Amino acid sequence: MATPTGELDQDQVREFLERVAGDGAAAFAALATSIGARLGLYEAMAGAGALTSGQLAERTGLAERYVREWLAVQVAGEYVRRDPAADTYVLPDEHAAVLADPSAPTYFVGAFRMLKPLYAVEDDLMRAYRTGEGVGWDEHGPELYEGTADFFRPGYVGMLTQEWLPALDGVVAKLERGARVADVGCGFGVSTLLMAQAFPNSRFHGFDYHAHSIGAARREAEKQGLRDRVMFDVAPAAEFPGSGYDLVAFFDCLHDLGDPGAAFRRSRETLAEDGTVLAVEPNASAEPSELVGPIGRAFAATSATLCLPGAVAQHGPQALGNHPGEAALREIAAEAGLRSWRLATESMTNRVYEIRP
Ligand SMILES: C[S@@+](CC[C@H](N)C(=O)[O-])C[C@H]1O[C@@H](n2cnc3c(N)ncnc32)[C@H](O)[C@@H]1O
């Protein structure tokens, strides 16, 4: 390590140390959050009012001693309120909306579920950083894919049919009449199934190159009784089958592809006349100094450990990372013959692009 030159400002050192130590504490606590979500502890506390550790242990069938220790983490992080006199704990309803209800648009536990599989490939990532090779999306443990679906679901539940599709010119009217839709890189099909629920006259085809995800998507379609109008098939984005699609959608996956240009070319080939390509991408700047803050930081971190290595593993012409910037995406689309580009709408976390030939 190079020796620092000049006197250190000790106040700045202490201030920075506090910030990093806070990040470390949050990282330690993240494991308890994941355990609590997986063991149903938050769910058991939701709407239950004040509980003792014994009552919570009984509700969940868990060992009281561990539950008590877990509750201390929750109190320390101000996730749970404690009444020392009564020896009880409460999960406020507002916190339950974030921690306990997977169908709520504010649920934020998916990120914690992604940590275990990401840490599991730390050595592979270090090798990738040394060699420039990738770590494929398909090389992770199953929790990564479940966590990803949990991570994106709340945003789609809150925005997809209410804000994003209506922001596209004429698309909702077509979907109401009966349209053909391809959802490329669909993962567990969360977006596909939400659209199918909302538009009963339309047919939906989800594609992903990852067979495990397609299996999960098919099971969910079956469970929701949608197999007659929703199909899921394994197919790479550059070669997905079909034609005459009124809408070809890429939800949070365009930047994960090794060859986004080929995916755009295939979209153009399969579009119906007057069809639309929809790309939902992270709302994160290509300029690192604009990534300061929790959202930009989360995108930057997942890009460096998941999205970029996944795209590199596909040995395509581009590995974008999840914040390549609008100009880069627009140029790739134009080269693929999709020259009409419009930012249809944006939220704190996403930008929604309407793209046409
Ligand atoms: C971040 S996940 C998003 C999944 C899904 N769209 C969602 O929003 O939940 C990225 C997805 O892109 C898929 N993917 C990556 N490269 C692909 C490729 N070349 N062809 C098809 N799918 C691909 C992955 O398997 C994964 O399901």
The ligand as an ORCA input file, in Angstrom:
! r2SCAN-3c Opt
* xyz 0 1
  C     -32.365     -9.719    -13.993
  S     -33.177    -11.081    -14.649
  C     -34.784    -10.408    -15.023
  C     -35.801    -11.478    -15.210
  C     -37.221    -11.005    -15.467
  N     -37.337    -10.227    -16.693
  C     -37.756    -10.207    -14.299
  O     -37.906     -9.004    -14.473
  O     -37.997    -10.783    -13.237
  C     -32.424    -11.244    -16.252
  C     -32.973    -12.401    -17.062
  O     -32.348    -12.390    -18.354
  C     -32.174    -13.739    -18.746
  N     -31.166    -13.803    -19.808
  C     -29.860    -13.470    -19.711
  N     -29.250    -13.647    -20.889
  C     -30.182    -14.108    -21.753
  C     -30.164    -14.445    -23.123
  N     -29.058    -14.340    -23.862
  N     -31.313    -14.869    -23.696
  C     -32.455    -14.953    -22.965
  N     -32.536    -14.647    -21.667
  C     -31.409    -14.211    -21.062
  C     -31.768    -14.436    -17.462
  O     -31.919    -15.827    -17.531
  C     -32.700    -13.759    -16.460
  O     -33.890    -14.471    -16.314
*
